[in-house]
Amino acid sequence: MSQSWLKDLEERVHAASKALRALRAENDKLKARIKELEDRTGGGESWQAEREEIRGRVEKLADHLAELLGDG
């Protein structure tokens, strides 16, 4: 009985293992990059606070414009 199927299986397992190692390395790099960006931006919390501040200011401007248009 030919064992070429076993050799093919071994090659596929080795290729999959190599691809998995590469993906894990890439994943580690991406996690490090995310951590770096979170550290620089305050973990997203500062963005949320800034977003809420901007939202509040825009709502006040919209209310002010609505008042001005209502008085016209």
N, C-alpha and C positions, 0 to 999 in steps of 0.2 A: 504494500500500500504506500502510495506517495505521501510524503509529509510536506508537500509544498503548501498546503493549506495552513499548516502550522507556522511555516516561515512567513507567509503572508499575514497571518494574525499577529505574529511578533512584530513585524514591520509597522503594522497599523497601530499597535499598542505603543510602540516607541514614538511614532509620529504624534499620536494623541498626547502622550506624556510630554513631549517637547512643546507642543502647542499650549498645553495647560501651564507649563512652567513660564512660557512667554506671557500668557494672559495674566498669570499671577503677578509677574514682575510689572507689567503695565498697570495692573490694578493698584499695586503698592505705590507706583509713581503718581497715579491719579489721586489716591488718598492723601499723599503728601502734599500735592498741589492744592487740594481742597483745604487741607489744614492750614497751609500757608496763606491762602486767600481769606479764610475765616479769621485768622489771627490779624491780618491787615485790616479787615473790615469790621472787627468786633463780633465775629461769629454770626453776622446777619441781624443781630439785635439792633445795631445802630441803624441799619437800613430800614428796619421796621419802624423805629422811632422817627426817622427822617420822613418816611412815607406818610405816617400819621400827621406829622406837622404840616407837610405840603398839602395833604388832603384837607386839613382844617383851614388852612389859609385860602385854598381855592374855594372851599364852601363859603367862607366869609365874603370873598370877592363876588361870587355868584349871587349871594343874598343881597349884597350892596347894589349890584347891577339890577337885580329884580326890583329893589326898592326904587331905584332911579327911573326905571321904565314904568313902574306903577304910578309914579307922580307926574309923568309926562302927560 
